């Protein structure tokens, strides 16, 4: 299954944490890292702390969505991720943005990611690696770029 994973960090060495997350994604069982975006810097939205480093990865995985989410949480925990409150600053945040054309509504997992179309730090790197990305139930991701045009984002590599 082709899946897109959002990656973000704003605590510690955020840039290194994003890079390590890509290495760890590639090492997941029954998973191949197909491509990833450049890294981007953006101000926190509905959060606080330093600017975030963000990227999006495209993977091909045989893991089902709940197993993938559990694996992503394991990577976050390995980076010291704590969840003291909603949208707290983080050493690493990994989100399943898209999982094929699936729509998933479970207590701990919602795909497509419910706020992905409201975030430049998701849309810009996603469209860099998947310019024709379709969001199930919403259509082409590209059509939402104008809605996030006021959010500052800058490519850093």
C-alpha positions as CSV (number, residue, x, y, z in Angstrom):
1,X,0.0,0.0,0.0
2,X,1.3,3.4,-0.8
3,X,1.1,5.8,2.2
4,X,2.2,9.3,2.8
5,X,3.6,10.2,6.2
6,X,4.0,13.7,7.6
7,X,7.1,14.3,9.6
8,X,7.7,17.3,12.0
9,X,9.8,18.3,14.9
10,X,10.6,21.4,16.9
11,X,12.5,20.3,20.0
12,X,16.1,19.2,20.2
13,X,17.9,18.8,17.0
14,X,14.8,19.0,14.9
15,X,16.5,18.7,11.5
16,X,18.5,15.6,12.6
17,X,15.3,14.1,14.1
18,X,13.5,14.5,10.8
19,X,16.4,12.9,8.9
20,X,16.6,10.0,11.4
21,X,12.8,9.5,11.0
22,X,13.4,8.9,7.3
23,X,16.0,6.3,8.0
24,X,13.7,4.6,10.5
25,X,10.8,4.7,8.1
26,X,13.0,2.9,5.5
27,X,13.8,0.3,8.1
28,X,10.2,-0.6,9.0
29,X,9.3,-4.2,8.4
30,X,7.6,-4.9,5.0
31,X,8.1,-1.2,4.1
32,X,10.1,0.7,1.5
33,X,10.8,4.4,1.5
34,X,10.0,5.4,-2.1
35,X,10.8,9.1,-1.9
36,X,10.6,12.1,0.4
37,X,10.3,15.8,0.2
38,X,12.9,18.4,1.0
39,X,12.8,19.7,4.6
40,X,10.8,22.9,5.3
41,X,10.7,25.3,8.2
42,X,7.4,26.8,9.4
43,X,6.0,28.5,12.4
44,X,3.9,26.4,14.9
45,X,0.2,26.3,14.2
46,X,-2.1,25.7,17.2
47,X,1.1,25.0,19.1
48,X,4.0,26.8,20.6
49,X,7.8,26.7,20.7
50,X,10.4,27.0,18.1
51,X,9.7,26.8,14.4
52,X,9.1,23.3,13.0
53,X,11.1,21.3,10.5
54,X,8.7,19.4,8.3
55,X,8.8,16.9,5.5
56,X,6.6,14.2,3.9
57,X,7.6,10.7,3.0
58,X,6.1,8.3,0.5
59,X,6.3,4.7,1.5
60,X,5.2,1.3,0.1
61,X,4.1,-0.9,3.1
62,X,2.5,-4.2,3.7
63,X,1.6,-3.0,7.2
64,X,-2.1,-2.3,7.7
65,X,-2.9,1.3,8.8
66,X,-3.2,0.5,12.6
67,X,0.1,-1.4,12.5
68,X,1.8,1.4,10.6
69,X,0.5,3.9,13.2
70,X,1.9,1.7,16.0
71,X,5.3,1.6,14.2
72,X,5.3,5.4,13.8
73,X,4.5,5.8,17.5
74,X,7.5,3.5,18.2
75,X,9.8,5.8,16.2
76,X,8.4,8.9,18.0
77,X,9.0,7.2,21.4
78,X,12.6,6.3,20.4
79,X,13.0,10.1,19.9
80,X,11.7,10.9,23.4
81,X,8.3,12.1,22.2
82,X,6.1,13.1,25.1
83,X,2.5,14.0,24.9
84,X,1.9,16.3,27.9
85,X,-1.0,18.1,26.2
86,X,-2.6,18.5,22.8
87,X,-0.3,20.1,20.2
88,X,2.7,20.3,22.6
89,X,6.1,21.0,21.1
90,X,7.7,17.7,20.0
91,X,10.9,16.0,19.3
92,X,9.2,14.1,16.5
93,X,5.7,13.8,15.1
94,X,4.8,11.3,12.5
95,X,1.3,11.2,11.0
96,X,-0.3,9.0,8.4
97,X,-1.6,11.6,5.9
98,X,-2.9,9.2,3.2
99,X,-3.1,5.4,3.1
100,X,-3.9,4.5,-0.5
101,X,-7.4,5.7,-1.2
102,X,-8.6,4.5,2.2
103,X,-10.9,6.5,4.5
104,X,-10.3,5.3,8.0
105,X,-12.2,6.5,11.0
106,X,-11.1,4.7,14.2
107,X,-10.8,6.2,17.7
108,X,-7.0,6.6,17.4
109,X,-6.6,6.9,13.6
110,X,-8.2,9.2,11.1
111,X,-7.2,9.0,7.4
112,X,-6.9,11.2,5.4
113,X,-5.4,13.2,8.3
114,X,-8.2,15.5,9.4
115,X,-6.2,18.8,9.3
116,X,-3.8,18.1,6.3
117,X,-5.7,20.3,4.0
118,X,-5.4,23.2,6.4
119,X,-1.6,23.1,6.7
120,X,0.9,24.5,4.3
121,X,3.6,22.4,6.1
122,X,1.8,19.3,4.9
123,X,0.5,20.3,1.5
124,X,3.7,22.0,0.1
125,X,6.0,19.0,0.8
126,X,3.3,16.5,-0.2
127,X,2.8,18.2,-3.5
128,X,6.5,18.4,-4.1
129,X,6.7,14.5,-4.2
130,X,3.1,13.8,-5.4
131,X,1.9,16.7,-7.5
132,X,-1.3,14.8,-8.5
133,X,-2.1,13.6,-5.0
134,X,-5.8,13.0,-4.5
135,X,-7.3,13.2,-1.0
136,X,-10.2,10.7,-0.6
137,X,-13.5,12.6,-0.2
138,X,-11.8,15.9,-1.1
139,X,-10.3,15.6,-4.5
140,X,-6.9,17.0,-5.7
141,X,-4.7,18.2,-2.8
142,X,-3.5,21.0,-5.1
143,X,-6.8,22.8,-4.9
144,X,-6.3,23.5,-1.2
145,X,-3.1,25.5,-1.7
146,X,-4.9,28.8,-1.9
147,X,-6.4,28.1,1.6
148,X,-3.0,27.9,3.2
149,X,-1.3,30.6,1.1
150,X,-1.0,32.9,4.2
151,X,1.0,30.3,6.2
152,X,4.8,31.0,5.9
153,X,6.8,28.0,4.9
154,X,10.4,27.9,3.6
155,X,12.3,25.1,1.9
156,X,15.7,24.6,3.6
157,X,17.2,21.7,1.6
